[in-house]
Every structure is written in C-alpha cells, then in structure tokens.
Amino acid sequence: MIIGLVGPEQSINTIEKSINNIDSSIMIKRYSQEKVNGITEDIEQFDKMCDAIIFTGSAVCDFVIKNFKITKSYTYISRTISSVVSAFIKMLQQGMDLDSFSIDVVEEQVVLDLPDAFEIDAQDIHSSPFSIDVDQDKYVKWHMQLLSTGKTNIALTSFVSVAKDLKRNGCNVIYLPP
C-alpha cells in the first residue's frame, strides 16, 4: 500500500513516524508544500501514484478538495485537544498564564472544550477558523495584530509557515503539530 502525505515537511515527518510505528511495510510518498496555496495541479498526478492520501490538516485538505480533483480515498489529521494541551504545558513552563492567546485552524469543538477543561475565561480566547478564502499571510497579520495590541500574549497556530513568519517577526508563538 502507498499512502501519500500532503502538507508541510515538519508535519509530514511527524505523521510518517507514526505510520512507521504502526506498520513499517507501508510505503510513503510525500507532497511537501509549506503554504496551502502553494499546492498546484501536480497534486492530481500525485493522487494517481497513491492508494490513499493523508493531509496534514483540515486546511490542506479543504484547499485541495475545493481546487483539484482527488480520486483516491483521503482523510486529514485534525489538531486535537492533545496538541493544545502540549502548547499549554509549554506556556506554563514559560511562566505564562493560560488566559490570553490566539489560536487558529483547530476544530471548533476543541475551542469550545478549552474553557471548561482548563477553567479559562472564554473571553480571552481569540479563535480564527480555517477559511479556504483566507491566505495564510492573513493569519500572520491577525495573530500579530492581537499580540501588538496586547489582547494576547502568545499565538497558537496549526500552520508551520505562520509559526515561522511570526517567529521571524519576533512574536511569541507555539506551533500545534498534528
């Protein structure tokens, strides 16, 4: 069986390790692209080389399905509460409170569960769901605006490229891996 992994390299590496731990006989093909809107028509050729496709996140999946013809079975790895818990642990280790952050592109249920699970004032959570029509640069600007105005003290992002851009701009950011 050949499984195609589609998304940024860092996320592909994480998913590939997990697949290899489950069954090392599965062949992996990679379609690495740091930005969702960087995926081109050659994804349709990639689709033909695989038996199934795993997208590294919902944003990648939604973009590809809307813009290209995928014929094979596919799924995506959602950012779960465990990704957010890992980020919260990092925040606590840095001496940060869990009451002021922005978070992008996580499942709506995760955002809804956060306040109860961690006794957080829900008014301090700024969430931006994925939209196929929003370029990743807009997520960078959104996080930066919240940080620069003091509405948040850290950005949590599901995009590798957004995390890199925010870090380059000196922002406090944690990447949420798959």
Secondary structure, 3 states (H helix, E strand, C coil): CEEEEEECHHHHHHHHHHHHHHCCCCEEEEEECCCHHHCCCHHHHHHHCCCEEEECCHHHHHHHHHHCCCCCEEEECCCCHHHHHHHHHHHHHCCCCCCCEEEECCCHHHHHHHHHHHCCCHHHEEEECCCCCCCHHHHHHHHHHHHHCCCCCCEEECCHHHHHHHHHCCCCEEECCC
